[in-house]
Amino acid sequence: MTKPFRFGLQSYAADSPADWREQARRAEDTGFSTFSVADHVIGPGPALAATNHPVQNVAAVPAMAVAIEATSTINVGARVFCTDYRQPVMFAKELATLDFFSEGRLEIGIGCGWLQGEYEAMGVPWDRAGVRLDRMEETLDVIRQHLGDDDVDLSGDHVRATGFAGVPKPHDGMPPIMIGGGARRVLGIAGREADIVSLNFDNSSGKIGPDGVGSSTADLTAQKIDFIRAGAADRTDGKSYADLEIEIGAYFTVVTDQRDATLAQMAPMFQLEPDQFAEHPHALIGSVDEICDQLVARRETYGISYVTFGASAGSSVAPIVERLAGT
């Protein structure tokens, strides 16, 4: 069954407290279903410059809390939390508290972490991907137990917690879980465990660059959908692949009447041909009509119905949100 379109707006930075509140309110008023923040920590300097990642000047949890207080209907989330950056039980408590204060408007997004230079700058051990994923799975387990009806009891290789009930309890049942990533194992886990699967680059290189962008071409995104389907076949909660919501970040969005010229200019930046970049699922280039057509086609091809735009594109994509949200 085709899922209706939802749109998210993600912001990395606030010019002031008032600006952050206004960004959240504007997203709500425009018709976005979710206002989210990423989860990066370090500020400007050689460590961040080496990763090619932009600065995030606000910490995720307090920024989400302020957005919750500034709004009344929009969901608030992180896309996605790095589970390695937090003590798991404290993290579960923070999420439960955000859900409590939002009265059920929390989307829980998690990933195993990928920005190697940030890990090293923070002094967080950079374990191999398999270990990080094991830890993410155990962190998800303790979050669910904390938000569930029974006492917490987990004795894993990475997370140990027992003998207490998690409080506060969810306002309106378990918040939706988003798991994000771009490689086979994490997408399989997402298919098996998540409500929302966030398609991302395969960031095995540990930094932003052409390798990551090239890992998410049209053909490779189709392969990622197969990984999700395979994971969903192992679900134990009665849900199936058809129940999942597939989300993607539209990182390269340009609303323009000069589509061909824009593609020709941007594609070489990522070592792609213009026709490859035109089909790239993370790129939306063209007029409002052309982008709407692209979104409908990609929903048909990949099942992507939830699209997150960066804050800088918020105004230009407002007509797209108005036209397609809920359809």
LOZA-874777 format. One line per field, with one value per residue: residue number from 1; x, y, z of N, C-alpha, C in turn. Coordinates in steps of 0.05 Angstrom, whole numbers. Last residue first. Example, Ala and Ser with C-alpha at 12.3 -4.5 7.8 and 13.67 -1.06 7.14 Angstrom:
residues 2
seq = c(2  1)
n_c1 = c(257  264)
n_c2 = c(-45  -114)
n_c3 = c(142  156)
ca_c1 = c(273  246)
ca_c2 = c(-21  -90)
ca_c3 = c(143  156)
c_c1 = c(258  264)
c_c2 = c(1  -66)
c_c3 = c(157  156)
END
This chain:
residues 327
seq = c(327  326  325  324  323  322  321  320  319  318  317  316  315  314  313  312  311  310  309  308  307  306  305  304  303  302  301  300  299  298  297  296  295  294  293  292  291  290  289  288  287  286  285  284  283  282  281  280  279  278  277  276  275  274  273  272  271  270  269  268  267  266  265  264  263  262  261  260  259  258  257  256  255  254  253  252  251  250  249  248  247  246  245  244  243  242  241  240  239  238  237  236  235  234  233  232  231  230  229  228  227  226  225  224  223  222  221  220  219  218  217  216  215  214  213  212  211  210  209  208  207  206  205  204  203  202  201  200  199  198  197  196  195  194  193  192  191  190  189  188  187  186  185  184  183  182  181  180  179  178  177  176  175  174  173  172  171  170  169  168  167  166  165  164  163  162  161  160  159  158  157  156  155  154  153  152  151  150  149  148  147  146  145  144  143  142  141  140  139  138  137  136  135  134  133  132  131  130  129  128  127  126  125  124  123  122  121  120  119  118  117  116  115  114  113  112  111  110  109  108  107  106  105  104  103  102  101  100  99  98  97  96  95  94  93  92  91  90  89  88  87  86  85  84  83  82  81  80  79  78  77  76  75  74  73  72  71  70  69  68  67  66  65  64  63  62  61  60  59  58  57  56  55  54  53  52  51  50  49  48  47  46  45  44  43  42  41  40  39  38  37  36  35  34  33  32  31  30  29  28  27  26  25  24  23  22  21  20  19  18  17  16  15  14  13  12  11  10  9  8  7  6  5  4  3  2  1)
n_c1 = c(-14  12  42  42  35  66  116  123  123  171  221  241  244  282  334  360  347  339  284  264  208  175  170  197  193  221  183  144  176  197  153  142  190  188  143  163  203  173  144  186  245  305  329  346  382  381  377  396  384  419  468  468  468  519  563  603  636  614  621  595  540  533  529  491  447  440  426  378  345  327  289  294  312  353  382  413  390  340  341  285  248  195  160  132  94  118  150  109  95  100  149  193  225  251  238  266  315  300  285  335  362  330  344  396  387  368  415  445  418  422  474  502  556  571  572  618  657  659  644  652  679  683  677  626  574  530  478  412  345  314  255  212  209  259  276  287  306  351  383  392  420  466  487  495  492  470  421  377  315  264  206  153  141  91  37  36  76  116  136  197  222  233  248  303  339  394  439  490  517  553  535  480  430  374  317  269  202  151  131  179  220  261  260  276  328  352  351  384  432  439  447  494  530  532  553  604  623  623  659  708  710  737  723  726  752  735  766  747  694  705  729  686  623  586  535  491  429  360  306  242  200  149  100  78  86  135  148  153  193  235  237  254  304  330  329  363  410  420  429  477  514  531  554  537  491  474  409  407  358  312  249  180  120  76  43  67  130  167  177  206  251  274  285  322  364  377  395  437  468  486  516  550  585  591  648  698  736  773  744  744  799  810  747  683  660  628  577  514  461  408  339  273  206  156  119  107  75  87  83  128  169  161  175  230  249  237  272  320  315  318  371  406  419  429  435  415  351  304  238  200  139  103  55  25  44  11  17)
n_c2 = c(265  289  337  362  419  436  418  451  503  498  499  549  548  506  500  504  458  401  354  288  250  192  153  108  64  63  75  109  148  167  192  232  262  279  313  352  372  394  434  467  450  419  365  330  274  224  191  212  226  268  242  215  258  283  236  248  271  312  355  342  359  415  432  400  414  467  459  431  469  523  535  505  485  436  394  348  317  294  234  191  134  91  55  -11  -47  -79  -113  -123  -143  -179  -177  -198  -199  -218  -188  -142  -155  -155  -101  -77  -97  -74  -21  -24  -31  20  48  31  56  111  119  118  121  171  196  171  187  244  257  259  201  147  109  90  109  103  152  128  122  104  74  68  28  -25  -79  -99  -56  -45  -89  -78  -31  -50  -85  -54  19  66  92  96  83  107  90  126  111  69  108  164  177  128  141  173  108  39  4  -40  -82  -65  -64  -58  -63  -97  -149  -146  -153  -121  -101  -58  -82  -70  -35  11  45  10  -25  10  22  -28  -38  3  -15  -62  -39  -8  -49  -72  -28  -25  -75  -67  -24  -17  42  92  121  191  239  278  267  216  228  261  227  192  189  149  114  82  116  135  174  178  232  256  273  262  309  330  311  256  254  272  229  188  208  207  152  134  159  131  81  91  149  169  163  118  131  190  204  228  264  272  309  322  338  394  419  461  494  506  459  432  463  453  398  399  424  386  343  364  428  471  477  439  452  400  360  345  326  366  403  381  388  443  477  488  436  372  345  322  302  344  354  368  367  339  353  418  462  512  512  480  513  557  536  525  577  602  577  596  652  657  641  648  618  549  491  449  422  393  376  326  303  248  220  157  94  44  -24)
n_c3 = c(14  57  17  -34  -32  11  -4  -49  -27  6  -14  -1  55  66  54  102  130  86  87  83  68  60  23  -20  -52  -100  -141  -120  -98  -145  -169  -131  -136  -189  -187  -154  -187  -228  -201  -182  -222  -196  -160  -108  -86  -66  -111  -174  -225  -234  -230  -279  -314  -301  -267  -209  -170  -144  -177  -224  -212  -214  -268  -289  -257  -274  -328  -321  -292  -281  -246  -181  -120  -100  -54  -29  10  32  66  72  95  95  143  141  127  88  118  177  246  287  311  290  225  181  138  145  122  68  62  68  23  -18  -10  -29  -83  -95  -86  -129  -171  -157  -106  -59  -60  -76  -26  -6  -42  -39  31  101  135  140  101  107  98  51  63  82  99  155  169  223  259  263  260  209  181  214  203  149  153  178  138  90  99  117  165  222  249  290  323  354  424  452  480  495  531  564  633  658  679  683  743  758  750  705  652  606  543  519  521  569  605  628  648  675  685  634  594  563  563  577  533  493  511  510  454  435  457  428  377  386  396  345  317  338  320  264  256  309  350  374  437  442  440  405  361  348  333  290  253  240  241  255  292  291  305  315  334  355  357  401  419  469  499  507  557  546  507  540  576  543  529  579  590  549  566  613  591  557  552  484  435  408  381  353  328  260  277  327  331  337  302  315  352  380  400  438  465  424  420  470  463  421  447  487  449  413  418  364  319  275  215  164  148  131  166  174  203  254  267  261  272  302  349  358  351  324  305  278  289  261  257  216  178  151  146  162  217  230  211  245  295  286  276  324  359  336  343  398  408  344  301  302  261  233  219  176  166  130  106  77  33  48  18  -17  0)
ca_c1 = c(-25  -13  39  43  22  37  104  124  102  145  206  238  225  255  316  365  333  354  300  273  231  182  147  205  176  235  206  136  158  215  166  122  183  210  142  140  210  192  130  168  222  286  337  321  382  385  354  406  369  391  460  469  445  493  553  581  647  611  630  624  548  536  548  517  458  447  451  401  352  351  280  304  288  354  356  420  413  343  349  311  255  222  161  154  87  97  162  124  96  76  127  179  211  257  228  238  313  310  265  313  372  331  316  391  400  350  392  453  420  396  462  473  545  570  551  592  652  647  659  635  678  685  702  648  595  548  502  434  366  326  282  220  184  250  271  277  283  329  373  378  394  450  478  478  506  472  447  389  343  278  235  164  146  120  49  15  50  107  127  168  202  239  228  288  328  374  421  481  497  559  564  492  458  391  334  292  227  165  115  159  195  256  253  249  308  347  338  356  421  434  425  469  524  524  526  586  621  607  630  699  710  727  735  708  763  721  769  775  700  692  744  710  642  602  557  515  449  387  323  268  209  177  109  76  60  122  143  135  167  227  230  228  284  326  315  335  399  415  406  451  509  515  560  563  488  497  428  398  363  340  267  208  138  96  33  45  110  160  163  180  233  265  268  296  352  365  373  411  467  468  524  525  583  585  621  681  713  782  751  719  786  822  774  702  658  651  585  543  474  427  366  294  228  177  110  125  63  90  64  101  166  158  147  211  253  223  244  314  317  293  349  399  432  412  446  440  368  326  258  214  163  109  80  23  41  27  0)
ca_c2 = c(253  275  327  333  403  443  407  422  495  501  474  542  566  506  496  525  483  419  375  309  264  211  171  130  65  55  58  85  133  153  170  212  249  262  289  336  358  373  413  454  467  427  389  339  299  245  193  206  204  273  259  200  240  297  248  236  252  286  358  337  331  402  446  400  387  461  474  419  442  516  531  522  492  463  404  365  334  307  262  198  162  95  81  8  -29  -60  -91  -132  -124  -181  -161  -216  -185  -230  -216  -142  -151  -179  -123  -71  -102  -103  -29  -18  -52  -3  52  23  27  99  123  121  96  150  204  168  159  231  259  266  230  162  125  74  127  85  143  147  116  128  68  86  37  3  -67  -118  -70  -26  -84  -103  -30  -31  -95  -77  -6  62  82  106  74  110  87  112  130  71  85  152  191  142  124  170  130  64  11  -15  -77  -84  -49  -73  -49  -69  -145  -150  -159  -126  -124  -61  -71  -86  -40  -10  56  34  -35  -2  43  -16  -56  3  10  -64  -57  5  -31  -88  -37  -2  -69  -89  -21  -26  13  87  99  168  218  276  293  219  208  272  249  183  211  146  133  72  104  126  166  170  210  249  282  242  295  335  340  265  245  288  256  186  205  233  170  125  165  160  85  82  126  171  187  117  117  171  203  210  248  274  285  332  319  381  396  447  484  527  480  421  461  480  407  386  437  411  340  354  400  466  493  439  456  427  362  359  308  341  409  381  361  423  471  493  461  389  358  326  296  322  364  351  385  335  335  396  436  506  527  472  486  560  545  503  555  610  575  567  641  664  625  658  644  571  514  444  445  389  397  336  318  265  235  186  111  69  0)
ca_c3 = c(-10  62  44  -32  -53  10  20  -52  -45  18  -18  -30  41  77  32  82  137  104  75  101  57  81  26  -3  -29  -75  -146  -135  -80  -126  -182  -136  -110  -180  -204  -146  -162  -234  -215  -163  -214  -216  -175  -120  -100  -46  -93  -147  -214  -237  -208  -254  -314  -296  -292  -223  -189  -131  -149  -222  -214  -188  -249  -301  -256  -246  -321  -336  -282  -297  -273  -202  -135  -112  -63  -52  17  6  67  60  96  85  129  147  149  80  103  153  224  270  323  308  247  207  138  153  151  80  58  87  50  -15  -5  0  -68  -99  -68  -102  -170  -160  -133  -58  -50  -96  -45  7  -37  -63  7  78  130  164  100  118  107  65  49  82  80  143  160  201  246  262  286  230  171  212  231  157  140  193  165  91  93  88  156  197  248  264  323  331  402  444  469  478  533  540  612  655  681  670  722  761  776  717  668  629  559  520  520  543  610  604  655  657  695  654  619  564  556  594  560  491  507  536  472  428  466  457  381  379  417  368  312  341  349  277  251  282  346  347  422  443  457  431  374  357  354  313  264  255  235  231  290  306  287  325  312  364  339  397  393  448  499  481  554  566  500  517  585  557  509  565  607  550  540  614  608  546  569  509  449  422  406  354  351  281  253  319  331  341  315  298  337  393  381  419  479  435  397  463  485  417  424  495  469  404  425  387  342  289  244  174  159  112  161  161  175  238  269  242  278  281  335  358  376  322  331  276  291  273  259  236  199  156  141  134  202  238  200  216  290  293  256  300  363  337  316  384  418  371  304  311  274  247  223  195  163  154  102  100  37  42  42  -19  0)
c_c1 = c(-12  -25  12  38  21  23  74  110  100  122  178  221  220  235  287  346  337  340  316  291  239  209  152  181  182  217  217  159  150  199  183  135  162  202  164  138  187  199  149  154  205  265  315  327  355  385  357  384  377  374  430  459  445  469  526  575  626  620  630  635  578  547  553  538  486  459  460  427  377  361  303  291  295  328  360  394  419  366  354  316  281  227  190  150  108  89  142  136  112  76  101  155  195  244  233  227  285  309  274  292  351  342  314  363  395  361  372  431  427  398  436  461  514  558  548  569  625  641  646  653  660  685  705  674  619  573  514  457  388  349  293  249  190  221  256  266  271  304  349  367  378  422  460  468  487  485  447  415  354  306  245  195  157  123  78  27  29  79  117  161  214  216  237  268  313  363  400  463  488  541  572  522  472  419  350  310  249  190  131  146  172  229  246  241  280  328  332  340  391  423  419  445  498  515  515  557  602  603  613  669  702  730  721  720  745  734  757  779  728  696  732  725  668  624  575  538  473  403  351  285  238  180  138  85  56  94  130  128  146  199  221  219  256  305  310  318  369  402  399  427  480  515  547  569  514  497  450  418  392  345  295  226  166  112  54  36  88  137  154  164  205  246  257  276  325  353  361  389  439  468  506  530  554  583  616  653  695  759  759  725  761  808  785  731  680  647  607  552  504  440  384  321  250  197  130  115  82  78  64  81  138  154  142  182  233  226  228  284  310  293  323  377  428  428  424  447  393  345  279  232  174  135  80  50  40  22  18)
c_c2 = c(226  261  314  322  373  425  412  409  465  494  475  517  558  524  500  523  505  445  390  328  287  224  193  150  88  53  47  65  107  138  154  187  227  247  269  311  342  358  389  430  452  445  395  366  305  273  215  211  197  251  266  217  223  278  262  250  235  264  331  340  326  373  429  413  386  433  469  433  431  489  524  515  513  466  433  374  355  327  273  227  167  125  85  34  -8  -40  -70  -108  -136  -161  -162  -201  -205  -216  -230  -170  -153  -178  -148  -93  -98  -111  -59  -26  -49  -28  29  28  17  68  108  129  96  124  182  174  154  201  244  269  234  192  142  89  112  101  119  136  137  119  93  79  53  5  -40  -103  -88  -39  -66  -101  -56  -29  -75  -83  -30  36  76  94  82  100  89  113  115  92  90  127  176  154  140  151  155  84  37  -12  -52  -73  -68  -55  -67  -53  -116  -147  -166  -131  -131  -84  -76  -72  -54  -14  36  45  -11  -13  32  8  -42  -15  12  -38  -60  -13  -16  -70  -55  -10  -46  -84  -42  -25  7  57  95  146  195  256  293  246  214  254  262  206  206  166  128  91  96  115  158  160  204  228  275  251  278  324  347  295  255  280  274  213  203  230  197  144  158  170  115  86  116  146  189  141  116  157  183  212  246  255  293  308  331  361  381  422  469  520  502  443  451  480  435  396  425  426  367  354  390  436  489  454  453  428  390  362  319  322  384  386  360  396  450  487  464  414  379  346  297  317  339  366  370  357  333  379  413  479  521  486  476  533  547  511  533  589  581  563  611  652  631  639  655  597  534  468  437  413  393  359  328  279  249  199  141  86  25)
c_c3 = c(-16  38  48  -4  -46  -10  19  -28  -50  -1  -5  -34  13  61  41  58  115  107  95  85  76  72  47  -1  -10  -51  -120  -137  -94  -105  -163  -150  -114  -154  -196  -162  -151  -209  -220  -176  -194  -206  -195  -133  -112  -59  -72  -127  -185  -224  -209  -230  -289  -296  -286  -249  -202  -149  -135  -194  -211  -191  -225  -283  -267  -243  -293  -329  -295  -289  -292  -229  -155  -128  -74  -65  -5  9  39  64  83  82  121  131  153  102  95  140  200  247  307  321  264  231  165  154  160  111  72  86  71  13  -2  7  -38  -84  -71  -81  -142  -158  -135  -85  -49  -87  -67  -12  -25  -58  -16  53  105  160  125  118  119  72  65  65  80  125  145  194  222  253  285  254  192  201  230  185  146  180  178  119  99  80  127  191  221  267  294  332  378  421  461  465  518  543  588  633  669  673  709  738  780  743  679  647  581  539  524  544  584  613  630  667  674  663  641  592  558  588  578  519  507  534  499  446  459  468  411  384  412  391  334  336  354  306  265  280  317  342  395  426  460  450  402  371  365  337  288  267  252  227  266  305  303  302  323  341  348  375  386  421  475  479  527  562  520  507  563  567  522  544  594  567  540  588  611  565  564  525  477  439  422  381  346  304  247  296  327  344  317  314  322  378  395  401  460  449  406  440  479  438  418  471  478  425  421  392  366  315  253  204  168  122  139  153  160  209  252  243  259  290  314  341  372  343  328  304  287  273  274  234  222  179  142  126  172  221  206  203  260  287  261  278  338  341  316  356  404  382  332  313  281  265  240  195  185  147  128  94  64  47  34  6  0)
END
